[in-house]
Amino acid sequence: MKLLISRPLPDLVLATARSRFDVTARDSTTPMSRDEMIAALRENDVVMPTLGDAFSADIFAEAGEIRCRLLANFGVGYNHLDVDAARTAGVAVTNTPGTVTDATADIALTLMLMSTRRAAEGERMVRAGRWKGWHPTQMLGMHMTGKRLGVVGMGRIGQAIAKRCHFGFGMSVGYVAR
């Protein structure tokens, strides 16, 4: 079975895939071109696209005779894939819900902490050799503890962020959701 992987993946992942499939793995980190997507549908049984690989109705129409039977999307969102056009062409579409919930929540907390504690500014100061040692008024930031968090969308990621903030920093949480 021929598998096309559209972006570089860790060596262990590629080795495992190669032990089970005839794998073609792109080296590029950029989205597939129109011609690459058309060829992918014609020449592979499975294509593993990701964000930016816009498999639109036009791509399916132009591909003509399609060998591919599965677009195994590497990501939660799949708005870059025309699911109806895929289904019409006999191609199933899957995604990976839940796999990046914790990582995304952690990144959100990282950005919040970097902002409130001025971490990026301090890191630039140290790298530039401008840090002369600590003093009481240097790089004063804000505490996150006890603040109020606003979450727009209380899905998996919103809940994971709220949980970290509430239980980790004692923050109250307000949210809007559908």
DRENDO-1510 file (C-alpha; in Angstrom, 1 decimal, always signed):
<recs>
REC; n; res; u; v; w
REC; 1; MET; +0.0; +0.0; +0.0 .
REC; 2; LYS; +1.4; +3.4; -1.0 .
REC; 3; LEU; +1.4; +6.2; +1.6 .
REC; 4; LEU; +2.4; +9.8; +1.0 .
REC; 5; ILE; +3.4; +11.8; +4.0 .
REC; 6; SER; +3.2; +15.5; +3.2 .
REC; 7; ARG; +5.6; +16.9; +5.9 .
REC; 8; PRO; +8.8; +15.8; +7.7 .
REC; 9; LEU; +8.1; +13.6; +10.7 .
REC; 10; PRO; +10.4; +12.2; +13.4 .
REC; 11; ASP; +12.7; +9.4; +12.2 .
REC; 12; LEU; +11.0; +6.8; +14.5 .
REC; 13; VAL; +7.6; +7.6; +13.0 .
REC; 14; LEU; +8.9; +7.4; +9.5 .
REC; 15; ALA; +10.6; +4.1; +10.3 .
REC; 16; THR; +7.4; +2.6; +11.7 .
REC; 17; ALA; +5.4; +3.8; +8.7 .
REC; 18; ARG; +8.0; +2.4; +6.3 .
REC; 19; SER; +7.8; -1.0; +8.0 .
REC; 20; ARG; +4.1; -1.1; +7.2 .
REC; 21; PHE; +3.7; +0.8; +3.9 .
REC; 22; ASP; +5.5; +1.8; +0.8 .
REC; 23; VAL; +6.2; +5.4; +2.0 .
REC; 24; THR; +7.0; +8.6; +0.1 .
REC; 25; ALA; +7.8; +11.4; +2.5 .
REC; 26; ARG; +8.2; +15.0; +1.4 .
REC; 27; ASP; +11.1; +16.9; +2.8 .
REC; 28; SER; +9.4; +20.2; +2.5 .
REC; 29; THR; +7.7; +22.0; +5.4 .
REC; 30; THR; +5.5; +24.0; +3.0 .
REC; 31; PRO; +2.1; +23.0; +1.8 .
REC; 32; MET; +1.8; +20.8; -1.2 .
REC; 33; SER; +1.4; +22.4; -4.6 .
REC; 34; ARG; -1.6; +21.9; -6.8 .
REC; 35; ASP; +0.3; +19.5; -9.0 .
REC; 36; GLU; +1.6; +17.6; -6.0 .
REC; 37; MET; -1.9; +17.2; -4.6 .
REC; 38; ILE; -3.2; +16.0; -7.9 .
REC; 39; ALA; -0.4; +13.5; -8.3 .
REC; 40; ALA; -0.8; +12.4; -4.7 .
REC; 41; LEU; -4.5; +11.4; -5.3 .
REC; 42; ARG; -3.6; +9.6; -8.6 .
REC; 43; GLU; -0.5; +7.7; -7.3 .
REC; 44; ASN; -1.1; +6.8; -3.6 .
REC; 45; ASP; -3.5; +4.6; -1.7 .
REC; 46; VAL; -3.3; +6.9; +1.4 .
REC; 47; VAL; -2.3; +10.5; +1.7 .
REC; 48; MET; -1.4; +12.1; +5.0 .
REC; 49; PRO; -1.9; +15.8; +4.4 .
REC; 50; THR; -1.8; +18.5; +7.1 .
REC; 51; LEU; -2.7; +22.2; +7.5 .
REC; 52; GLY; -2.2; +24.1; +4.2 .
REC; 53; ASP; -2.6; +21.1; +1.9 .
REC; 54; ALA; -5.8; +22.4; +0.4 .
REC; 55; PHE; -7.5; +19.4; -1.2 .
REC; 56; SER; -10.4; +21.4; -2.7 .
REC; 57; ALA; -13.2; +20.2; -5.0 .
REC; 58; ASP; -11.1; +21.5; -8.0 .
REC; 59; ILE; -8.2; +19.3; -7.0 .
REC; 60; PHE; -10.4; +16.2; -6.9 .
REC; 61; ALA; -12.0; +17.1; -10.2 .
REC; 62; GLU; -8.7; +17.7; -11.9 .
REC; 63; ALA; -7.2; +14.5; -10.6 .
REC; 64; GLY; -9.5; +12.4; -12.7 .
REC; 65; GLU; -9.0; +8.7; -11.9 .
REC; 66; ILE; -8.2; +8.7; -8.2 .
REC; 67; ARG; -6.3; +5.8; -6.6 .
REC; 68; CYS; -6.3; +7.3; -3.1 .
REC; 69; ARG; -8.9; +5.9; -0.7 .
REC; 70; LEU; -8.0; +7.8; +2.5 .
REC; 71; LEU; -6.9; +11.3; +3.4 .
REC; 72; ALA; -5.5; +10.7; +6.9 .
REC; 73; ASN; -5.2; +14.3; +8.0 .
REC; 74; PHE; -2.4; +15.0; +10.4 .
REC; 75; GLY; -4.3; +17.6; +12.6 .
REC; 76; VAL; -7.5; +18.3; +14.3 .
REC; 77; GLY; -8.9; +20.8; +11.9 .
REC; 78; TYR; -9.9; +19.7; +8.4 .
REC; 79; ASN; -11.3; +22.9; +6.9 .
REC; 80; HIS; -8.5; +22.7; +4.3 .
REC; 81; LEU; -10.1; +19.5; +2.9 .
REC; 82; ASP; -13.3; +19.5; +0.9 .
REC; 83; VAL; -14.8; +16.5; +2.7 .
REC; 84; ASP; -17.9; +16.4; +0.4 .
REC; 85; ALA; -15.6; +16.3; -2.8 .
REC; 86; ALA; -13.5; +13.6; -1.2 .
REC; 87; ARG; -16.6; +11.5; -0.3 .
REC; 88; THR; -17.9; +11.9; -3.8 .
REC; 89; ALA; -14.6; +10.7; -5.2 .
REC; 90; GLY; -14.7; +7.6; -2.8 .
REC; 91; VAL; -12.0; +9.0; -0.5 .
REC; 92; ALA; -12.5; +8.8; +3.3 .
REC; 93; VAL; -11.2; +11.6; +5.4 .
REC; 94; THR; -10.0; +11.2; +9.0 .
REC; 95; ASN; -8.4; +13.6; +11.5 .
REC; 96; THR; -6.8; +13.5; +14.9 .
REC; 97; PRO; -9.1; +15.1; +17.4 .
REC; 98; GLY; -7.7; +15.4; +20.9 .
REC; 99; THR; -4.1; +14.7; +20.1 .
REC; 100; VAL; -2.9; +18.3; +20.5 .
REC; 101; THR; -5.2; +19.4; +23.3 .
REC; 102; ASP; -2.6; +19.3; +26.0 .
REC; 103; ALA; +0.2; +20.7; +23.8 .
REC; 104; THR; -2.0; +23.6; +22.7 .
REC; 105; ALA; -3.1; +24.4; +26.3 .
REC; 106; ASP; +0.6; +24.3; +27.4 .
REC; 107; ILE; +1.6; +26.7; +24.7 .
REC; 108; ALA; -1.2; +29.0; +25.7 .
REC; 109; LEU; +0.0; +29.0; +29.3 .
REC; 110; THR; +3.6; +29.5; +28.1 .
REC; 111; LEU; +2.5; +32.6; +26.2 .
REC; 112; MET; +0.5; +33.9; +29.1 .
REC; 113; LEU; +3.5; +33.4; +31.5 .
REC; 114; MET; +5.9; +34.9; +29.0 .
REC; 115; SER; +3.7; +38.0; +28.7 .
REC; 116; THR; +2.9; +38.5; +32.4 .
REC; 117; ARG; +6.5; +37.8; +33.6 .
REC; 118; ARG; +8.2; +39.6; +30.6 .
REC; 119; ALA; +10.2; +36.4; +29.9 .
REC; 120; ALA; +11.0; +37.1; +26.2 .
REC; 121; GLU; +12.2; +40.6; +27.0 .
REC; 122; GLY; +14.5; +39.2; +29.8 .
REC; 123; GLU; +15.8; +36.5; +27.6 .
REC; 124; ARG; +16.8; +39.0; +24.9 .
REC; 125; MET; +18.5; +41.1; +27.6 .
REC; 126; VAL; +20.6; +38.2; +28.8 .
REC; 127; ARG; +21.5; +37.1; +25.3 .
REC; 128; ALA; +22.6; +40.7; +24.4 .
REC; 129; GLY; +24.8; +40.8; +27.5 .
REC; 130; ARG; +22.8; +43.7; +29.0 .
REC; 131; TRP; +21.8; +41.9; +32.2 .
REC; 132; LYS; +23.9; +43.2; +35.1 .
REC; 133; GLY; +22.3; +41.2; +37.9 .
REC; 134; TRP; +19.0; +41.3; +39.7 .
REC; 135; HIS; +17.5; +44.3; +41.4 .
REC; 136; PRO; +14.1; +44.8; +43.0 .
REC; 137; THR; +12.5; +46.9; +40.2 .
REC; 138; GLN; +14.0; +45.0; +37.3 .
REC; 139; MET; +11.6; +43.4; +34.8 .
REC; 140; LEU; +8.6; +43.8; +37.1 .
REC; 141; GLY; +5.7; +41.9; +35.5 .
REC; 142; MET; +2.3; +40.8; +36.6 .
REC; 143; HIS; +1.2; +37.8; +38.6 .
REC; 144; MET; -1.2; +35.3; +37.0 .
REC; 145; THR; -2.2; +34.0; +40.4 .
REC; 146; GLY; -5.7; +35.2; +41.4 .
REC; 147; LYS; -6.5; +36.8; +38.1 .
REC; 148; ARG; -9.6; +36.2; +36.0 .
REC; 149; LEU; -9.3; +34.1; +32.8 .
REC; 150; GLY; -11.6; +34.7; +29.9 .
REC; 151; VAL; -12.1; +31.7; +27.5 .
REC; 152; VAL; -13.8; +32.1; +24.2 .
REC; 153; GLY; -14.9; +28.6; +23.3 .
REC; 154; MET; -15.0; +26.0; +26.0 .
REC; 155; GLY; -14.1; +22.9; +23.9 .
REC; 156; ARG; -11.3; +20.5; +24.7 .
REC; 157; ILE; -8.6; +23.1; +24.5 .
REC; 158; GLY; -10.5; +25.8; +26.3 .
REC; 159; GLN; -11.3; +23.4; +29.1 .
REC; 160; ALA; -7.6; +22.3; +29.3 .
REC; 161; ILE; -6.5; +25.9; +29.6 .
REC; 162; ALA; -9.1; +26.7; +32.2 .
REC; 163; LYS; -8.2; +23.7; +34.3 .
REC; 164; ARG; -4.5; +24.7; +34.3 .
REC; 165; CYS; -5.3; +28.3; +35.2 .
REC; 166; HIS; -7.8; +27.5; +37.9 .
REC; 167; PHE; -6.0; +24.7; +39.6 .
REC; 168; GLY; -2.5; +25.8; +38.9 .
REC; 169; PHE; -2.8; +29.6; +39.5 .
REC; 170; GLY; -6.0; +29.9; +41.5 .
REC; 171; MET; -7.6; +31.9; +38.7 .
REC; 172; SER; -11.3; +32.4; +38.3 .
REC; 173; VAL; -12.6; +31.4; +34.9 .
REC; 174; GLY; -15.3; +33.1; +32.8 .
REC; 175; TYR; -16.2; +31.8; +29.4 .
REC; 176; VAL; -18.5; +31.9; +26.4 .
REC; 177; ALA; -19.4; +28.9; +24.4 .
REC; 178; ARG; -22.1; +27.8; +21.9 .
</recs>
